Amino acid sequence: MLEAFDKPLFDYALESFKEQFETEPFLFICRELQDTPAFIEERCKLLGIIDFEISVLDQPTDGQAETVALGLAMSKRSGDPITIFNIDTFRSNFVDRQHLTQLLG
């Protein structure tokens, strides 16, 4: 996997959510290419993500909406609010809206 400054780019993207590592479930959707599921599992454990699940697709999709739909269908979770995030995006100090609503009353 791609690295920069001695750690995978994957870590930089996930660190946007570090405040949620111990409180929110994470669902990763990937394909079985270059041991991607094993890589995701290893990085999640090293980063301290407590509750994560990996949905592995067997073929390419027609885009993000189909990817999410297939991944959610494979997931043990359903009906919960979700945040969809592409791994190629970095959001420093991300705060989810639900958390802000709770803070603001």
N, C-alpha and C positions, 0 to 999 in steps of 0.2 A: 504494500500500500504506500501511497505517496507520503513522504515525510518533509518537514521543514523545521529547522532548528531543533533537531534531535527528537521530534515526536511526530506521530502521524497527523495529517491534516484532519482526519476523523476526530481526533481529540479536541482540536481547536473548535470545530463545529459544535461538538457536544458540550464543551465547557460553557457555551452560551446558556446552558440550562443547569449549571452546577447547583443552583439554589433548589432545584427540583429533584436532584439525584436521590434523596432519601425519602421523598414524600409522594412522588408521582410515578405512575407506571409508564414505561417506555416500550413502544412497539417499533421494531426495525423491520423493514421490508427489503429483501435483497434477492439476488439469484445466487446459485451455487457456482460461483466462478472464483478461481484462485483462493479457495477456502474462506470465502467471505463470511459465512456464518460463524466459523471458528474465530476469525479475526474480531468480529463484532462482540462475541461473547467474552473473549480475552480482554478487549479494551473496556467493556462495560464493567467487568470485575475490577480491573485496575483503577478505573476512574471512580469507583464506589457507587455505581448505579445499583440500587437495591432490588428493584422490581423491573425486570425487562423480559421481553419476549421477542423472538425472531421468527418472522414468516418468510419462508423461502419459496420463491416463485420458480417454476420450471421453464419458463420462456419469457421473452421480452413482452412488454405490454404496449398498448397504443397511447400511453401517456400517464401523467400523474394521477388523474382521476381513477383510471382503471387499476393502476398499481395500488392505490389506497383501498379501493373496493375489494380487490382480491386479498390483500394483506389483512384487512379487517375480517373478511369472511373466514380466514384461517385462524384468526386470533380467538383466544378464550374470552376476550372482552367484547361486550356489545352494548350499545346504548349510552356509554359514558361520553361526556364531552371530550373532544380531542383537539390537539394542536398539530397541524401538519407542517413539517419542516423539511426542506431539501438539504441534504448534507453539504451542498456546495455554498451554503450561506453561513456567515458568521454574524452573530448578534451579541455584542458585548453586553453583559449585565441584563439579559432578557428577563422581564417580569411578566407573568401571564395576567390577563385581564381579570380572571376569577379571583386571583390573589389581591389585586388592587381593589376590586369591589368589596371584598371582605374588610380590607383596611379602611376604606372610606365609609363603610356602613351602608 
